[in-house]
Amino acid sequence: MLKYDYTDNEIVLCREFINDVEARIALAALENEGIEAVIDNEIFSRIYPIGNSDLGTLRLMVKRRDLERALQIVDSLNFEGE
């Protein structure tokens, strides 16, 4: 019997960004490869740009089933400091 793993659709952290431009480039790269992704904490970080604080960090989120491939794609972008 085939068993469905419900955790495959769980939304998980792929990468954190301080730079809005890098976060958006990573998001576009994932979407270009057919991976659904979203930037979490975007509104808060624009209202309160706190620099390197965790409160202002932009979190790139993906489904758990796409995480490994998403990490490879984001790593291939070679952002400084990554």
Secondary structure, DSSP 8 states (H G I E B T S, - for coil): -----GGGG-EEEEEEES-HHHHHHHHHHHHHTT--EEEETHHHHHHS--TTSGGG-EEEEEEGGGHHHHHHHHHHT--TT-
